[in-house]
Structures are given as C-alpha cells and as structure tokens.
Amino acid sequence: MANFPLATWQVTAPAAVWTEDNSPPSPGINAATGKWGFDIASTATKAATVDSAVGYLVDEINALGAGIIVAAIYVYTDGTNPATSPLFVNFVYQCGSGGTLTFGSLADAAVYGFASTTVIFPPTAGPSFGTVQTTYSVGGVWVPCGVAGDLRRTTRQRAAASSSDMSGVSTDVVNWGEVADLELLSSVFPAGNLTRWFAATQIYATAAGRNVDDPNNTLEGMLQAAATGVTFRLYRQASTTSGTTPTTYVEAKMPTISSKSAAEDYTSAVDEPRLWSTAGLLLRGST
C-alpha cells in the first residue's frame, strides 16, 4: 500500500475517550493542533511518532495508565512494486481486559482512519497482541500511488544588483538567498485518488483499493489544505539510505493554488477516466 512519493500536512488530532472494560471512562484525550498525517520514528518499525496524529493518539492512551499498551504502525510499500492507495495504520496493542475508543463525530474518527465513532479493542490473553487496522486512509496525507514517482527540485538564486559608481561600470550584487521549485511527479494513479466524486464511486474506489466512504487521501483534499496556507512535507521515499532515519522529506508550500480551482488542473488523463498522472503540481520550498 501507498507507494511514494507522499505529501503530508498538519491537521488537528481530535479529542477522544478511552474506556477500559468494566472501568469508568477516562478523563478524555484532548485535541492537539499541528500533528502530521505521516511521521515515522524508524523505517524498520514504521511506528508513528508523537508528532503525527495517530502517534499522538496512542501516546495519550498509554499515558492514561490503563491496562493497555498501544503502538500505531503505518502500513506502506517503499519501493516500485504496485500498491493500492490507502495509507492504513495498524493499532497494535496489549490489553488484558479490552477497551473502547470513542470519538465525538465521524469526521473526528476519520482523521485517525476510523470509519466509526466507536472502535473496540477486544481483550488479548496473556502476552499476546491484538491489532485494529484502520478502515480509511489517515487524514493529512495525499499519496498518488503510482508504481513510481519523484520530486524534481530546481534551485534558483534570488539577487538584486545596483551600480557602485557614477559611471555604472561595476555593480554590487546583493544575494537574497535561494528558493527551490519542486514538481511532484507520479506515474499513473487511480482516479479514486483524485477527487471525492471519483473516490465515492464504487468502480473507481475498487480500482484504488479504497472504501467509498473514505474522505481522505485525495488530491482535492490536499488542494483544500493548500488554500489555507499550510506547509507540506514531500517525501521521495521513507528514509535515507541508512534505512533508519526518515529525513528525506522537503518542506514546501503551494504558491499557485489561488490561480487553479480544481484537482484536474494539476493532473492529466492517461486513460480517462480511470487513470491519471500529476502534471505541473508545483510547490515552493527552501533549499
């Protein structure tokens, strides 16, 4: 699932309540702003960090001191083998008595990838672990899910020049720094990752491996986030060549969002309407 490249942005991690079986509800998990849709601590474990929404959720559950230990593990393919489009998360846990996670709305649950306001963690016996996998992609992510893709980066230097003497023979050059224009490229990807209309239509959702009710992981959603001025992290792959430190993302914004109004403006049809590719999806970041 979820071939790179991948774009992620910050979202609000919604509030929730954890209730352990035969115990009163917890004091509650507060909402937290500025959490990324994708952020991992290691490519070996693919565990979410506390800086991600799902990582924050499990960290808060663990901090309650209840009889449960939870980890959020992203499920993705880092390579050129074909993958379906959802960026699922496995919530792997130990909980002798079981428990229930409750959200205030379906929209809140969907940020964490859940399709219901009530998520049940069945009890696990002894040292064994249970797993609850999300039904949806997590929020704050767009993955084209082509078999291959890349980020093209063009670095330009901004400068200003002025005459240094009356004749204008020589000049002083004042450097204003460098900027990088990035183009997010992918091979063909399913139409289900383009807009909510395609994503909610069964034939296109099936081709993309999506649930028709999944509101996440569309280019349309990414553009809506861009219109609010968010900063994106663009990943070419999950990690450096060392295989342990996920530092290959580039931070950038989308300066041209106001001049284009639809997801189709940033894509081209390869086999309309089933398959599309990104074309001219430009962002600007620092070097």
N, C-alpha and C positions, 0 to 999 in steps of 0.2 A: 504494500500500500504506500501511496504518497512518495513517488519519485521526486527528487529535487530537479529544478530549483523550487524554492519555497519562499513565500513572502509572509511575514507576520507583523502584527502591530499590537499596541497595548489596548487592553479592554478593562472594564471593571469586573472584578471577581465578585459575583453576587453573594448575598448572605444565605445562610443555610442553618439547619438544625440537625444535630446528630442525636438519635435516641437509641441507647443500647437496650436490648431485650430485657424486660422486667425491671427497667430502671426509669426514672423520670427523664424528661427531655433535658438536653444540655442547655447551658446558658445561651447558646447560639454562636454561630460563626459570623462575624461581622463582614460586611462588604469591604473590599480593598481596591483602590484605583491603581492604575499603572502596572497591570500584570500582562505579560506577553502571552500570546496564543501558543507560542512554541519557544521553549528554552530548556536545554538539557544540561546536566552536570557532566555526563560522560557518554561517549558513543558506545561504550561497552555495555552499559546497563540501560541506556536510553531513558533514564529516570528524569522526570521533570524537576526543575529547580523551584525554589520558593518564589522566584521572580516570575514564574508562569502562573496562570490562573489555576490550573489543575494541581500544580505543586503547592500553591498556597492553600488550597482546599485540604489536601491530605495533611499538610503540616499543622493546620488548625485542628483537625480531628485528633491527630496524635497528641497535641498539646492539651487536650481536654483531660487526659489522664484516665480515660475509659479503658476497658479491656480490649483494645484493638490497636493494631499496628498496620498502617496503610502506606503504600507507595504508588505513585502514578507513573506508569511506563508508557511512553509513546510507541506506537506501532507503525513503523515505516520501512521502506526499502531504500537503501542508499546505494544506488547502482543503476545499471542500464537495463535490467530485466523489467518487463512490463509490470505495472502495478495499477490496481484500481485506486480511485481517488480519495476516499475518506482518510483523514488523519485520525485514526482511532486512538484511544487511550485505554490501557488495562489498569484497573484499580486492583492491585494485588494486596491481599490483607490476611492477617491472622486475627480471629475474633471468636473466642470460645462460646460466647452467648448470642452472637448475631446482633444486628442493628439495622436502623433505617435512617437514610439521609433524606431530609425534606426541604424543598425549595418553595419560595413564595409564589412563583409563576413558572409557566412552561418556558418563557423567554430566559429566566434566570437559569433553569436547568440546562437549557440548550448551550449556554456559554461553556459549560463543562462537558458537553457532548451527550447529555442525557435527554431522553425523549419523554420523560415523565417527571412530575413534581415529587414523586416518591420513589426512591431507589432502595431496594432491600439487599442487605449483605447477609446471606444465610450463615449460620454458625459453622465454624470449622472445628473438627475434632483434633485434640492434641496439638502437635506442632505443624499440622498441615496448613496449606494456604488456599484461600479461595480467590477467585478472580471475577470481577464485574467489568465487562467491556462496554464502552460507550456505544450507543446506537447511532449517534451522529458524529460528524467531524467536530473537533473542538472549535470554539469561536476565536476570532482574531487571526485567522490563517487563510491564505489562498495558495493552493498547490495546483498548477496546471495539470500535472500528472501525465506529461508526455514521457516517452521512453527515455528521452534525453533532453537536455536543456543547458542553458548557460546564462551568465551575466556578462554582457560586453561593457567594459568600462573605458571611456575616453576621457583622459585628463587634459584639462586646459588651464593655462595660467592667465589670470586677470592682471592687467597692468595699466598704469597711466603714465604718460610722458609729458614733459614740459621743457621749454627752452631754458638753457642755463646761462646764455649771454645774449646781448642785444642783437647779434647777427643771426642767431638761431642755428649756428653751425653744429653745435653739440647739444645733447639733451640729457636730462636726468630722468631715469626710469624708476618709477615707484611701483614696487610689486604689491599687489593686493591679495596675494595668495592664490591657491589653486582650487578648482572645483572639478568634480568628476560627474560626467553624464553617464548614466547606466541604462542599458536596454535589457529588459527581462525577456529572454527568448525561450521558447519551448518547441519541441516537435508537436505533432498533432495531439490534441486533447479532446475528451468528450464534451459535447455541448452541455451536458449536465453540470459542468463546472463553470459555465459562462454566466447564466442569469437564473433567477429563481423560477422563471417560466419554464425553461428547459429542465431545471432540477426537479420541478414538481410534476413533470410529465413522465409517466412510467417508463416509456421506451428509452428515453434519454437517461433517466436515473439508473435504469438497469445496466445500460452500457457503461456507466461511470461507477457502478458498484455502490450507488447511493441509496439512502432512504428518501422517498419522495417528500417527506415532511421536514427533511434536514434543511434548516435555514442558513447553514454555514458553508464555507469553502466555495464561494462563487466570486468571479471577478467583479460582478456587480457590487457585492458587499465590500470588496476591497476599495472600489472607487468611492463608495459612500463614506468609508473611513477616511480616504484621502481628502475628500472635500472638507473635512473638519480640521485638516492641517496636521494629522498625525505623522510621526516618524515611523518608517518601515525598517525592518531588518530583512535584508535579502540574502538568502543562503544559496551558495552554489552547491554545497554539499553539507553534510552534518558536522564535519570536523577537519582538522588539519591532517597532514599525512601521518602524524604520530598516532592517530586513531583514538586519542583520549580527550583532547581539548577542543570544544566546539567554538572556534574563534573565526570561522571563515565568513561570517556574515558582514555585510556592508550596510551602514545606516544611510537612509536617503529619504527624501520627500518627493512628492509628485507635483511639480510646479504648473503643469498644463491642465490640471483637472478641470479648471473653470472653462476651458475652451472646448471641451468634449463632453457630451452629455450621456453617452450610452456605452455599455461594455463592448458592443460591436465596433465602436470607433477605434478600439485598441487591438482588434483581432482581425483575422482574415479567414474566410471559409475555405477549408481544404476539400471537404466533401459535404457541402451544405445539405441538410442542416446538422449532420451527425458529428463531424469533426472540424475543429478549428485550430488555429495556431496564433500565438501572440505576434503582433506586428506594431512596432512603434510605441511600445509601453515603456516610456522614458521616465526616469526618476533622476533626481539630482542629490548628490551627497558630497561629503568632504572626502579628501584623499587620505 
